[in-house]
Amino acid sequence: MMPASEIIGLMQEVIREVSPKVEYVDSLYTNLHMTTVSKDSTEEKLSEPTSESGVVFRMLKQGEWREAAFGEIDRSKIISRTKQVAEFSPMSDHAPLIISRSKPWKTDVTIIGKKDPRNVEPKEKLEIVRDYFKIAKDYDSRIINANSSYREIIDERAFVSSEGSELHELLSRVYYSLAAVARENDRIEYDYCHGGQTGGFETLKELFGEERVKDAARAAIQLLGSHQVPTGTFNVVLDPGMTGTFAHESFGHGCEGDQVLRGRSYLVNYLNKKLGPDNFNLYDDGTLKGGVGEIAFDDEGNPPHKSPIVQDGVLTHFIHDQVTAREMGDHPTGNARRESYKRMIYVRMTNTYIDPGDYTFEEMIKETGDGIFLEHWNSGIEDPIGGNMQLKCKKSWQIKNGEITEPYSTTVLSGKVLDFMANINGVTRQMDFAIDSGFCGKGSEDYVTVGSGGSFLASRATIGQG
């Protein structure tokens, strides 16, 4: 594989060749390396490391973009084909497309941790997966199976523009998940733990240990005795994972600049308007250390930002790429992202979270009085047009007279996002803050790594059965 310095040199050479033919050109190189190890009661899987690399050139002329992408790094073919594409004639008379650009800059960032996952022997990864499987399986005789899974993604990117930017990053992201399956008589339930972080292999032990795996098994056993949740409108408390799912799915998607410009966001008329309480703050933050959405630059060459979306309850900003920023009189926020060189650029989130508040968890539960405590998010459905929310969690708990009592099975939280925002009456302290890890899709199968999180949050919403 060609070293990054040679790739950047080739990108610069091609840009020099085509620059006279277009108004602007940039290039992105991506190299994704992935390894997965998993075990359950029937099999162990240790995948061969896979890599996918390529380079894409993006050219702007008279309000239209053209791209040329290459999975094979062949100098002569890349130069010939890119020059050919640069000769394109715009298909219609567009108004000049003016993009809001960052000043040319240079950076070279490596976040690989103390222990590069690529240098760790496969047997060491398999041993951890086996150990965690055994801890879960041996927790209780009612645990009939467990799925223990490790994944590493090494993401290398380089960006060069005709304006002089020269950027390179090499990021390691490590993930682990475990699902414990419990059975008693004819009833089967499961619960899980999972997480990920930007960093080296050593972060696996920082994220997970014996107690966290036991907690997942314990939670599965608890669900064997759970009841169906009552339906209706209740005071609710969300755990940090559910808080993050709300921030990402229910609110974050409606703040993407391309959705706003297309009239596909319920938030289009709410900029600079009060939506939540005075101490409520929501950010999208590509600079957050350790979050899997941490980046050194976005795929248009813009630096990442800690972007304040909601400040003191007021919707103050949307997130942008170069085009939406210019159209809306703002600046690029570092949110233009591609899954890889083969995919389109979209406005995408990085790490989206709600800032901690000043409650303790005990105070929040006590003040809730009677209600529902929701934990272990399962899924979320975005509705950036209608502004409705639907978040599903693996289990919930009855709150009665300010105390957590009996467990409920799969629970759905729904309602209008803005009603939920207006009813927020507390967020717990920094000590409860956590960032979850995940992948977000947009367009046709375009997935990027994202983080979402916060602390415990109290509001009011509709509760239904999953």
N, C-alpha and C positions, 0 to 999 in steps of 0.2 A: 504494500500500500504506500502511496506517495506521501512523504512527510508534509505536515501542514504548511511549512515555509515554501515548499515547491508548489503546493496547491494555490497558495496566495499569490505567488509569482505568476502562475498561469492565469489566474483570474485578472490580475492587473494587466497582463499582456493582451488578453481578449478585450478588456474594457478600453484600452488605448486604441485597438483596432476599430471598434464600433462607435466610439464616442462622437466622431465627426458626423455620423449618420443619424443621430438621435439627440434629443434634448437632455436626457439623463439615462444612466445605466448603472445598475448595481448587480452584485453577484453574491450568492449564498452557497456555501459548501456544507453539507451535513453528513456525518458519519455516526450511525447508531449501532452500538454493540449491545447485545442482550443475552443473558443466561438465566435459565429458570431451573429450579430444583424443587420437587414436590414429593410428598408421601402420604398415602392413606392406608387403609387396612388391606388393600388388594395389590397395590403396586407402588414402586418408586420410579420417579422419572428424573433423569439428569440430562437436560438438553445439551446438545452441542452448542457452543457459543455461535451466535449468528451476527453478521454485520451487514449493513446496507449503507452504501455511500453514493454520493453524486453531487452534481453542481447545477445550479439554475441561474440564468442571466435574465434580468428583467429590464426592459427598455421602454422608455416613454417618448411618444412623438405625437404632437398635436392632439393632446387629450386622450390618447389611447395607449394601453399597455400591450406589449407582446413579451412572451417568455420563451426561452429555449432551455430545455433541461436535458441532462446527460447522466446516465448511470455508469458509463464507462469513461474514465479519464484518459482520453486520447487527444493530444494537443491539436493535431492537424484537423481532426474532425470537428472539434469544438470551435476552433477559430473559423473554419469554413462555414459551418452551419449557422453560427451566431451572426456572422457578417451577412449571411443570406437573409436571416430573419430581420435584421436591422434595416433592410431595404423596404420594409412593408409600407404600404400606403394606407393611411387611416380610412376606415370604411364609411365614415360619415363626418359631417362638419360639426365637430364638438366645440364647445367653448373651451378656451385654454384651461387645462387641468393644472392648477398650481398646487404643489404639495408643500406642506409645512415640514421643513427639514431641520435636523439638528446640525450644529456646526461640525465640520469634519473632525474626527478624533481617532485615537488609537488606543487599543487595550489588548491585553493578553492575560486571561484569567484561567487558572487551573484550580478546581476544587475536587480533589481526589481523595482527601483524608489521609490519615496516617497509614492506612492499609489499603492499597489499590486492589479492588475486588478482582481484577484480572490476574493478579499475582497470587491469589489464594487458591490452594489446591481444591479441586472439585470434591475430594473426600471430606475436607473440612466443612464445606457448605452442607454436604449431605449429612454429616454427623450432627450438626445443629438441627437440621430439619427432622432427623430421626429422634433426637433427644426431646424436642418439643412435642413431637407426636406422642412419644411414650408418656411424657408428663401428663398430657391431656387424657390419654387412653386409660392410664392407671389411676386417675383421680377418683373414679367411682365405677362400680360394676355396671351402672346404667349408661355409661358412655360407650356406645357401640362402635363408633368410628370417629376419626378426626382427619382433617385434611390440613397438612402442614406444608407451607409453600414459601420459597425464597425467590426473589428476582433482583437482578441488577441491570441497570441501564447506564451505559457510558455514552454520553452525548457530546460529540465534538462538532463545533460549528466555526466557520470562518466567513467573514463578510468584507467585501471591498466595494467601494462606490467610485463613480467618476468624479466626485467632489473631493476625494482624498481620504475617506475613512478606511481604516485597516484594523479589523477586529478579529479576535480569536478567543474561543473558550473551550475548555474541556471539563465537563461536569460529570461526576459520578452520583447516581441515585440508587439507594438500596431500599428494598421493600420486603416486608414479611407479613404473612397472614396465617391465621389458624382458625378453623371452624370445628367446633366440637358438637357431635350429634349424640343426643340422649334418647333412650327409649324406656318406657315403663308401661307394661301391658301392651295396649294397642296404640299408645300415644308416642309420637316421635316429635322432638323439638331440637333446635340447634341454636347456638349463639357463637359469637366470633370475637376475635381481636385482630386488628391489622394496623399498619402504619408504614411510613416511608420517610426518608430524609435525604437531603443532599449531603454527601460525605462519603467516607470510606467504609470498608467492611466492618470496622469497629463500631459503627453506629448501630449495627444490628443488636449487639448486646446492650447498647444504651437504650434502644427502643423497647426491647423485649427481654424478659427474663422468666424464670420459673413462676413467679407469682402472677404475672400477667396472663400466662398460659393457663394457670389454674383458675384464674378469674373467669376465663371464657368457658371452661368446663363447668365451673360452679353455676354460671349464668344459665347454661343449657339445662342443668338439673332443676334450677328454680323454675324454668318455664314449664316443666312437666306438671307443676302445680298451679299454673297460671289460669286466669279466667278471661273471658272476653271483656274487652274494655266497654264501659257504658258509652253511649253516644249522646252528643249534644254539645253545647257551648260551655267551656270550662276555663278556669284559670289554669295556665300551663307553665311548666318549667322545662326548658330544653337543656340537654347536656351539651358540652362543647362541640361534639360531632354534629348534633342536630342544629346548633347555632350556626356552624359553618355551612351546613347544607342549605339553610335558609339564606345566608349571605350570598352564596354562590348561585343556587338555582332560582330562588324566588326574587332576588333583587339584582344580583350581579349581571345576569344576562340582559336585563332591561336597561343596563347602563352602558352597553357596548355601542360605541358611536355609530357603527354601520347600521345597527338595528334602529337607532334613533332617527337617523337621516332617511331611512326607508319607511318611516312611519309605522314600524313594527314594535314599538315600545310603549307601554302604558305610561312611562315616565316622561314622555316627550314634552308635556306641558307643566312639569313639576320642578324644573330647574330653578334653584334659589327659593324654593318654597319649603315650609316647615312640614316634615313628615313624621318626626318622632320626638322623643323627649330631649331636653336640653343637653343631657350628658351622653347622648347616643352618638357614636362615631364608627364609621365603616370605611375600610381602606381596601384598595388593591395594591399589593406591595411586592414587586419583583425583586426588591433588595433584601427581603427577609431572610436572614441567615438560617440555613438548614431546611427551610420550607422547600418542597419539591418544585414549586413554581419559581424558585430563585433563578435568575438569569443574569448574565453579564451584559447582554444587549438583546434587543428583539431582532426579528428577522428582516427589518428594514434598516437596521443599524442604529436604532435609537437607544440611548441608555435607559435602564429600568428606573422606575420611580416608586416612591411610596405615595400613591395617589389618593387624596382625601375625597371620597365619593359623597359621604354624608358627614357633616360636621355640626355637632350640637343639634342634631335632629334635622338639619337643613340639607337638602340635596344640592351640593355645590359644584360637582364635576361629573362628566362622563369619562370613559376611558377611550383612547384613540389610537389610530394609526396616522400616517402622514396626511392622508386625504381627508378623513373625518375631522382631524384637528383643524385643518385649514378652513374647511367648510363651516365649522362651528366656532371659529375665532379662538381656538385654544391651542395648546402645544401637544406634540406627540407624547404619549405617556408610557411608551415602552411596551405596548400591548399588541403589536403586529406579530403574529406567530404562525409558523407552518409546522405541520407534523414532520415533514421532511422536504427535501428538494423536489419530490414528486407531487407535492400538494400545494393548494392555493394558500395565500396569506389571508387571514381573517383577523378582525379585532377579537382578541381572546384575553381572558383573565390570567393572572399569575397565582399569587397567594391572596385570597380574598377573606377578610376576617372582620369581626366586630371587636372593637377595643374593650378591654376589661373595664369594669366599674368599681364600685366600692362596697358591695355587699359581700358577706360570707355566704356560703351555701346554706348553712344552718339558718341564718336570718331569712334567706329567701324562701326556704321551705316553710318556716314558721309564719311568715307574712302572707304566704299564699293561702293559708288556711285550709280550704278544701279545693282539690283540683287533681291534675294529672302530671306526673313527671315522666318525660319521654327520653329514652336513651338508646344508643346503638342504631344510628340511622341505617336504613336499608336502601332507600332510593328517593329520588326527588324528580318532579316533573316541572320543567320550565314553562311559563306562559307569559312571554314578554309582551304579547299583544293585549291579552285580557287582564293581566295583573292578578290572576288567581294563583294560589299556592296549593300544592299537595306534596307533603313530605311523609314518607313512611319510615317507621322505626321498628326494630326487631321486638322491642318490648316496652312496656311502660309500667308505672306504679301509681297506685292510689295515694293521694295526699289527703289525709283526714285530720282535722284539728291541728294542722301544722306539723304533722308527722307522716313519714313514708310508711305505708302499710303493705297491702297485698300486691303481688305482681299481676300484670295483664299481658296477654299475648300481642301479636303484631297490631300496631296502632297507626292510624292515618291522621295527620293534622292537616286541616284545610281551611280555606276562607280567602278573603281579599288581603293581598299583601299590605296595602296601605292601612287597612283596619288593624292588622296585626302590629304594624309599626307604631300606630297611634296608641296602642294599648300597652306597649313595652313599659314596664315599671321598674326594671332593675337588671343589672348585669353584675356578675360576681368578680372577684379580684384577680389580679395578675397570676396568683399562684394556681388558679384553675385553668389558665389560658392554655390551649393546645391547638396545634395545626394538624389537620388530617391530610392524608395524601390521596390523590386520585388522578383520573384522566378525564378530560372533558372533550366531548365531540361537538363538531359544528360542520355544517356542509355535509358532504358525503364521506363518512368514515374518516374524518380528519380529527385525530386525537392528539392532544398535547397534555403534558404533565401540569397539574394544578394542585395547589393547596387551598384548604378552606378551614376556618375555625373560629375560635372565640372562647368565651367562658360560659358558665351557666347563665341562662337568660329567662326572664319571666315576662309573660304576656297573657293574652286571652285569645282563644281560637276554638274552632269546631273540631271535635274529635269523632272519628269513625273507626270501624273495625276493618282490619286488613284482610 
